[in-house]
Amino acid sequence: MAVPPNVVSALGIAALVAGVLMAGCWLVSLPKRDVSIVDPLWPMVFVAVAWSLWLFSEGTGDGRAWLVLVIVSAWGLRLGAHLTARKWGAPEDFRYQALRRRLEPFWLWSLLVVFILQAGLAVVVSLPVQAVLGDPDPAPLGWLDWLGAAVWAVGLAFESVSDEQLRRFKADEANRGSVMDRGLWRYSRHPNYFGDSVVWWGIWLVAAAAGAWWTVAGPLLMTILLLKVSGVTVLERSMGRRRPGYAEYTARTSAFVPMPPRRTGR
């Protein structure tokens, strides 16, 4: 299926916005010697892309465009605020410290493998947003739009509640060195990542309602990133070393999709 010309224009806007924001963040990271400041920026890139498309693209006065603008902004602002609060005053994330030790000169490698790469990933993930906000001839909202909004709401609830549960758990000194296995974390080892994935499948359903089924690459890439690249796989390796009892938690708890805990003993 051919991609409409208006979507090509939207892709260019998304690439420009993501590239400028990531390049600026890279410049800030150099004197700070901390590239993990990119993490709070990541969700805000999607908010900036959505609003830029709304400002510069045609056909953005319809209900579907407003729906996408609201749900992307709500997701991005919440996650950005959460990651900013978590990052504030903290040292560079261990994942980036490992890259810093391996890659020289790191100032250049960080531009390529952290900032430019994440800009490109954001462009692909945001394809459903581009398709909706770049549509010059939108159809009225339908049942699939509302299904997408409902799926998005479920994902946002999972992500928000699990983030808050983990924040409170870590804030209690009595839990230092312990494994978080309460609340939603009893049913999934990464309920926040699961919620993040569901959010983007909900956004994709709204794009599908506009006929942009081909934008499935966006939520699919986000899910792969959360499962295999920067999320579950990386954290599982480090948690197994840093948390006594994590092996037992792993044995009884689903890695991603929430499920009832498995019985591990007689």
NORFENGI-V87659 format. One record per residue. N is the residue number from 1. RES is the residue in one letter. PHI is phi in whole degrees, -180 to 180 (NA if undefined). PSI is psi in whole degrees, -180 to 180 (* if undefined). D_LAST is the distance of its C-alpha to the last C-alpha in Angstrom with 1 decimal. Layout:
n=[N;N]
res=[RES;RES]
phi=[PHI;PHI]
psi=[PSI;PSI]
d_last=[D_LAST;D_LAST]
This chain:
n=[1;2;3;4;5;6;7;8;9;10;11;12;13;14;15;16;17;18;19;20;21;22;23;24;25;26;27;28;29;30;31;32;33;34;35;36;37;38;39;40;41;42;43;44;45;46;47;48;49;50;51;52;53;54;55;56;57;58;59;60;61;62;63;64;65;66;67;68;69;70;71;72;73;74;75;76;77;78;79;80;81;82;83;84;85;86;87;88;89;90;91;92;93;94;95;96;97;98;99;100;101;102;103;104;105;106;107;108;109;110;111;112;113;114;115;116;117;118;119;120;121;122;123;124;125;126;127;128;129;130;131;132;133;134;135;136;137;138;139;140;141;142;143;144;145;146;147;148;149;150;151;152;153;154;155;156;157;158;159;160;161;162;163;164;165;166;167;168;169;170;171;172;173;174;175;176;177;178;179;180;181;182;183;184;185;186;187;188;189;190;191;192;193;194;195;196;197;198;199;200;201;202;203;204;205;206;207;208;209;210;211;212;213;214;215;216;217;218;219;220;221;222;223;224;225;226;227;228;229;230;231;232;233;234;235;236;237;238;239;240;241;242;243;244;245;246;247;248;249;250;251;252;253;254;255;256;257;258;259;260;261;262;263;264;265;266]
res=[M;A;V;P;P;N;V;V;S;A;L;G;I;A;A;L;V;A;G;V;L;M;A;G;C;W;L;V;S;L;P;K;R;D;V;S;I;V;D;P;L;W;P;M;V;F;V;A;V;A;W;S;L;W;L;F;S;E;G;T;G;D;G;R;A;W;L;V;L;V;I;V;S;A;W;G;L;R;L;G;A;H;L;T;A;R;K;W;G;A;P;E;D;F;R;Y;Q;A;L;R;R;R;L;E;P;F;W;L;W;S;L;L;V;V;F;I;L;Q;A;G;L;A;V;V;V;S;L;P;V;Q;A;V;L;G;D;P;D;P;A;P;L;G;W;L;D;W;L;G;A;A;V;W;A;V;G;L;A;F;E;S;V;S;D;E;Q;L;R;R;F;K;A;D;E;A;N;R;G;S;V;M;D;R;G;L;W;R;Y;S;R;H;P;N;Y;F;G;D;S;V;V;W;W;G;I;W;L;V;A;A;A;A;G;A;W;W;T;V;A;G;P;L;L;M;T;I;L;L;L;K;V;S;G;V;T;V;L;E;R;S;M;G;R;R;R;P;G;Y;A;E;Y;T;A;R;T;S;A;F;V;P;M;P;P;R;R;T;G;R]
phi=[NA;-73;-84;-60;-57;-64;-71;-61;-63;-63;-61;-64;-63;-61;-64;-65;-63;-63;-65;-65;-65;-70;-64;-64;-64;-60;-61;-68;-69;-64;-69;-77;52;-152;-85;-73;-66;-68;-63;-65;-73;-50;-67;-71;-61;-67;-64;-65;-61;-61;-70;-65;-65;-62;-76;-109;-99;-88;72;-101;-98;-88;-63;-67;-62;-65;-60;-65;-59;-70;-72;-68;-65;-62;-64;-66;-67;-64;-67;-62;-65;-63;-70;-65;-63;-70;-79;-56;78;-89;-74;-60;-58;-60;-65;-77;-61;-64;-64;-61;-73;-92;-111;-132;-75;-70;-59;-82;-61;-64;-61;-78;-93;-111;-82;-65;-60;-69;-62;-64;-64;-63;-63;-71;-60;-83;-53;-61;-66;-62;-65;-74;-79;-101;-85;-81;-135;-74;-90;-63;-62;-134;-63;-70;-61;-72;-64;-60;-64;-67;-62;-57;-64;-63;-62;-64;-63;-59;-65;-68;-66;-68;-61;-69;-61;-68;-62;-67;-62;-70;-71;-89;-60;-65;-95;-59;83;-92;-96;-76;-134;-117;58;-66;-73;-75;-106;-150;-74;-142;-66;-68;-69;-60;-62;-61;-63;-63;-52;-77;-70;-66;-63;-64;-61;-66;-65;-63;-63;-89;93;-95;-62;-63;-77;-57;-58;-64;-65;-64;-64;-59;-65;-64;-60;-68;-85;-116;-111;-105;-111;-57;-61;-66;-67;-61;-61;-75;-65;-61;-85;-96;-122;-61;89;-71;-63;-67;-62;-62;-66;-106;-122;-58;-73;-137;-72;-59;-142;-60;-58;-82;-81;-113;-131;-90]
psi=[133;142;128;147;-36;-31;-35;-42;-42;-39;-41;-42;-45;-43;-41;-47;-48;-41;-44;-45;-43;-37;-42;-41;-39;-45;-40;-34;-24;-55;-27;-19;48;100;-8;-1;-12;-26;-49;-26;-31;-55;-28;-23;-41;-37;-44;-41;-46;-47;-34;-42;-39;-38;-36;-10;161;160;28;17;5;170;-38;-40;-43;-39;-49;-42;-43;-47;-34;-41;-44;-45;-49;-42;-41;-50;-39;-42;-42;-47;-33;-45;-39;-35;-27;119;-2;153;176;137;144;-29;-41;-31;-39;-41;-40;-36;-29;-30;123;139;130;-28;-36;-46;-36;-36;-42;-51;-10;-61;-51;-42;-46;-31;-45;-41;-40;-37;-43;-46;-36;10;-43;-37;-43;-41;-41;-49;-11;8;113;-12;68;148;163;159;144;-172;-32;-32;-46;-31;-44;-42;-37;-43;-44;-45;-39;-46;-43;-39;-46;-47;-46;-47;-44;-37;-43;-40;-43;-38;-45;-38;-46;-28;-18;115;-26;-18;4;127;-3;166;130;110;34;167;-136;-23;-9;-24;-17;139;-16;62;-26;-41;-38;-46;-40;-43;-45;-38;-47;-26;-33;-43;-38;-38;-36;-42;-38;-34;-25;5;2;58;-31;-15;9;-21;-30;-63;-30;-44;-43;-43;-42;-42;-45;-34;-42;-18;-75;-3;-102;-52;-46;-46;-36;-41;-47;-37;-37;-30;-32;-16;109;138;-2;-31;-41;-40;-42;-39;-30;-8;134;143;-35;-70;126;129;158;142;142;149;129;-7;177;*]
d_last=[55.4;57.9;56.9;59.5;61.9;60.9;57.3;58.8;60.6;57.4;55.7;58.5;58.3;54.5;55.0;57.8;56.0;52.8;54.9;57.0;54.2;52.2;55.4;56.1;52.7;53.1;56.4;54.8;52.0;54.4;55.9;52.5;50.8;47.8;47.0;43.9;46.3;46.1;42.7;44.2;47.0;44.9;44.4;47.9;49.3;48.1;49.8;53.0;52.9;52.6;55.4;57.6;57.3;58.1;61.2;62.5;61.5;63.1;61.6;59.4;60.6;58.5;55.4;53.0;54.3;53.9;50.4;49.3;51.3;49.5;45.9;46.4;48.1;45.5;42.6;44.6;45.9;42.6;40.8;43.9;44.1;40.4;40.7;44.0;42.6;39.7;42.1;44.8;45.4;42.5;43.2;43.1;39.7;38.0;38.1;41.8;42.2;40.7;43.3;46.0;45.3;45.4;48.2;51.8;54.0;51.3;53.7;54.5;51.1;49.6;52.2;51.2;47.4;46.6;49.3;51.0;47.8;46.3;49.5;49.3;45.7;46.7;49.5;47.3;44.6;47.3;48.8;47.9;49.6;52.6;52.9;53.0;55.2;57.4;58.1;61.8;61.6;58.4;57.6;56.6;53.0;51.0;47.6;46.0;47.2;45.5;42.3;42.4;43.0;40.1;37.7;39.2;38.6;34.9;34.7;36.8;34.7;31.5;33.3;35.1;32.3;29.8;32.7;33.5;29.9;29.7;33.2;32.4;29.2;31.3;34.1;32.1;32.5;29.4;27.4;29.1;26.9;23.8;22.1;23.2;20.2;21.9;24.1;24.5;22.8;19.5;20.1;22.0;22.6;26.2;27.2;30.7;31.3;30.0;32.5;35.2;34.8;34.8;38.0;39.8;38.8;40.3;43.5;43.7;43.6;46.6;48.3;47.5;49.3;52.3;52.1;50.6;47.6;48.3;47.2;43.5;43.8;43.5;40.0;38.8;39.9;38.5;35.0;35.3;36.5;33.6;31.0;32.6;35.5;35.6;32.4;28.8;29.3;31.4;29.4;26.1;27.7;29.0;26.1;23.8;26.4;27.3;24.2;21.6;18.1;19.4;17.3;14.1;16.1;17.2;13.9;13.0;16.6;19.3;22.2;25.1;24.9;23.1;19.9;17.0;14.3;11.7;7.9;7.1;3.8;0.0]
